[in-house]
Amino acid sequence: MNLMSRLMIGAGVAGSLLTGGVIGATIAGPLAVSAATSSSAAATAASPAAASGTFVSNETAAAREAQENAGQMPTVP
């Protein structure tokens, strides 16, 4: 591979990286701004109700938890 073809390939890679960065910033830029500024109506709508029910754990047995912590496939239901 001669020097000219290496330079052309490098310029192509650099150009595609730059283009991808510009497109990504164009798409993700407004999303980041809208995530940083939240309204109080959106915050109250997203908060769950406190009295929606009782907490039910998905951990059913201490033996199963011990097997998971040891890195074993749980055999205890």
N, C-alpha and C positions, 0 to 999 in steps of 0.2 A: 504494500500500500504506500503510495507516494505521499509527499507532504501536502499537496493540494487536495487530495481526496480526504485526508485526515482533517484538514481545516474545514472542508465543506461538511463533513459529517459532524464535527464539533459545533459548527454554526447551526446546523439543523437541530441538533439536540438542545442547544442553548435557546434557540428560537421557540421550540416546542415547549420547553420548560417555562419560558417567559409567558407564552400565550396561555398555557394552562394556569399559571398563577393569576393572570389578569382575569380569566374567565371564573376561576374559583373565588377571587375577591369580589367580583361583580355579583355572583350568586350568593355567597355567604355573608357579604358585607351588610346588606339590609337585615338579614336574620340575626346577626350579632347585635345590631343596634336595637332591634325590637325586643330582643331578650334582655338587654340591659335596662330598658325603660318599660316598666310594667305599670299598669293602671291598677287602682284599688279594686275595681270591679272584677278584673281578671284574677286578682289574688284571692278575693273572697269566693269566687266561683270554684277555684281550684282546691280550696281547703276542704277536707272531708268533714262530715258531721261527726261530732264527738259521741253522740248516743246512737250510732248506727248498729250496734250489736256488741256481742262479747268477743274477746280475742280467742281464737282457736289456733293452737300451735300445730305446725306440721311435724314436729318432732314427737313421736309417739312413745319412744322407749329410750331409756338411758343406755341400754345395750346396743341399740342401733347407732346412737350417737358415738359410742365408744368405738364401734366398728368403722364408722366414717372417719373419725379422727385418726385411727390407726392406718387408714388408707386401704381398707378392705372393702370388698363389695358387701353391702348390708344384706344379711340373711334373716334378720329379725324384722318382722313387719312393724 
